[in-house]
Amino acid sequence: MLTLKELAIHVPASIRLFERYELDYYRNGGQTLREACKEKGLSFEAIDAELSELRESSMIIYSFTLEDMSTERLVDYINGRYHSNERCLLNGMQEDMNRLLSDPTCRQRARLENFAPLFARLRDHLLEHSDKEDEALFPLMRRLSGKYRNKAPKTVHDESATLGPAIDSLRREHEAIISLLEEVKTAARHFSVPADASPEYGILMHNLLLFEQDMHMHLHIENNILFPRLLTLCELHINETHKL
């Protein structure tokens, strides 16, 4: 039976299902669907039936997946689709929160005051993390991938020694980011919108929910596709070097 992360890679439509039932495919994706359902007290048979329908309907739609991208293209995709967009979204939501907090008529100020500091920490942590990837790790990944194509095992071996520790560090940062996001979600009452909330507050909650789903997908691509691919690439280079 495929694990959650394998399903997310090979059956991208399954991600909508995992998000709906809050199944962790992006961080602890090594569980099977049966194991994840048992842990959450969900009906495996019912969710597996939904998954089977998704598999059938997505066979034609998803003929090309993220796993089919080259390493360079995948890195560019992460940078353009996630890092740039997340920066704009985070800054926009921070401005919206500040505006609502300064509005004396806002009926959700107490709730906002509860999660706004957590969100500010999340924003700062994530932007610093993305900058680190864009400025250091992603250029290294492009170099290693290029050197592999050009058959330069010794020079790759020299640089690849830094890749494993760098990825371990980034994985730990991913854990911290998700923990902060979960704290924000709990403090914001799971992004629920009270009946007496202003339209602006409703929009903020909607954007936070979209951001959460986007963040899950972002981490799935890095944790389950990009990082394993680069570590495998380095291992191949090291093995080739030892044969010389």
N, C-alpha and C positions, 0 to 999 in steps of 0.2 A: 504494500500500500504506500502511495506517495505521501511525503510529508507536506505540511502546509506551505513551506517555502517552495517546494518543488511544484506544487499545484499552482502557486502564484506565478511561477516562472513559465510553466508550460500551458497553463489555462488561465490567462490574464483575467478573463471574466469572473473567475472565482474570487477575485479580490473584493468585488462588491458584496459578495456573500459573506466573506470574512469580516468586513467592516460592519455589516448589519448585525452580526452576532458577536462582535468584539473578540474575534479569534486572532491571536497574535501570530501573524505570518512574517512580520518584519523584524522581529527581535529574537523570539524563541520559536522559530519556524521549524525546528527539528521534530516537533510532535506530528503524529498522524492526525487526521480529522477525528477518528474515533477517540484517540487519547484526549484531544482538546475538548471535544464535546463532553466526555466523561468528567473532565476537570471542572467544566462550567455548569454541569448539570443539564445539558441540552440533549435533545433527542438526536442521536447519530443517524438513525434511519431517515428521519424527516429531512435533515440537512443534507445527507448524502443523496437523497432523491432530488433535491434542488440542484445540487452540484452536477448530477448526471444530466439534468436538463440543460444546464449552462454549458457543459462539455459539448453536447450535441449541437447547440445553437452557435457556439463559438468556433467550431472546427473550420468554418469557411471565413468568418470575420477576421480571426487572428492567424493569418497565414505567415505573418512576420512578427516576431516578438523582440523585446529588448535584448534577449540572449543572442540574437542573430547579429547585433551590431558589433563592429570592431571596437577594440578598447578605446581608441582615440575618439570614435564617434560617440561612444557611451559616455565618456568623460565630458565631451562637449554638450551632450544632451543634459546631463546632470547640472552642469554649470548654467546653461541657458534656461532649461525648463524649471529647475528648482532653486538654485542659489539666487539668481537674479529676481525671480518672482517672489521668493520668500522674503527677501530684503524689502521689496516694495510693500508686500502684504503686512509684514511685521511693523514697519514704520507707519503705515496707514492705520493699523489697529491701535498702535500706541497713541497716535494723534486723536483718534476717536475716543479712546478711554479718557485722555486728558480733558477733552471737550466735555464729556459727560460728567466727569468728576468736578468740573468747575461750574456746572449748571445747578443752581440751587433748587430747581424744580424736578430734578431727576429722582425718581422714586427708588431707583436701584443703587443709590450711592453706597449704601452699607455693603452690599454685595460686591460692588466694584472695588471698594476700598480693601476688601478681603483678598481679591485675586490680582489686582493691578500690580502690586509689588512682585508677586510671583511671575507674572507675565513679563515684567521688565527684566527680571533675572533670566528668564527663558530667552527673550529676545537678544540680550547681550551675549549670552552663552552660544546661541546658535549662530549669530553673525560672526563671532570670533572663530567658531569652528569652521564655518564655510570659507572664511578668509584663509585659514590655515590650509584647507584642502586646495583652494584655487591657487595659492601662491607657492606652495611647497609640494604637496603630495601629487596633485594632478600633473604638473610638469614632469615629475619623476616618473609617473606612470607612462606618460607619452614617450619619454626617452627610452625606458625599458622596452616598451612595445616596439619602438622603431629599431632598437638594437637587436631585438630578437629576429625581426624580419631581415636584418642585414647580417645576421650570423656573427655577432660579436660577443661571444660568451664571456670572455675574460672581463671586459669592461662592464658588462651587465652584472657579473658576479661582484665586482667592486661596489656597485651601487645597490644591488639587491639586498645586501646585508642590512641596510637601513630600512627596508620596506616592511619587514615583518613587525619590528617594534613600532613603526609608525602606524601601521594598521591596527595593532593591538591598542594603541593609545586612542585612535579614532573610534574604535568599537566602545571603549570605556566612555568616551564623550557621548556617543550615541545613547548609551544607557542613562547617562546623566540628563540628557535632553529629554528623553522619554519620561523619566521620573518627574522632571519639572513640568512637562506637559500634562501629566496625570494629576499633579498637584493643582495646576491651573483649572483643569476640568472639574475636579472635585470641589474646589472653592467656588467655581462658577455654576455649581449645581448641574453639571453635565450639559452646560450651554443651553439650559432650558430658558424659555421666555415667559415671564409672568404675564397674566392677563392685562395688568395695568402698566406694562412696560411701554416706553416710548418706541416709535419706529426705529430711531437711531440705535437703541439698545438691542432691538431685535436683529438689526443688520449686523451689529457687532457679534452677537452670538452665532449668527449664521456664518460669518467669516471665520470665527474661531473653529467651528465645526469643519468647515472646508479646509482650513489650515491643518487641523489634526489629521484628516484623511490624506492630505497631500504629504504631510510629514511621514506618515506610515509608508507610503509608496516610495518616497525618497530614500528612507532607510532600508527598505526592502531591496531596492536596486543596488545600493552600496554594499549592504551586509551579505546579500544572497547571490549577487551576480558579479559585481565589480571586484570586491576584495578577494573572493575565492579564485577568480580568474587570474588576478595578478600574482597571488601566492603560488598558484600552479605554474605560472609562467616563470617565476623566479626559480622554482624547484627544478624545472626543466633545464634552465640555464646552468644551475649549479651542477646538475648531473652531467651535462655536456662538458663542463669545465673539468670535472674529475676524470673524464675519459681521455682528455688530451694528454 
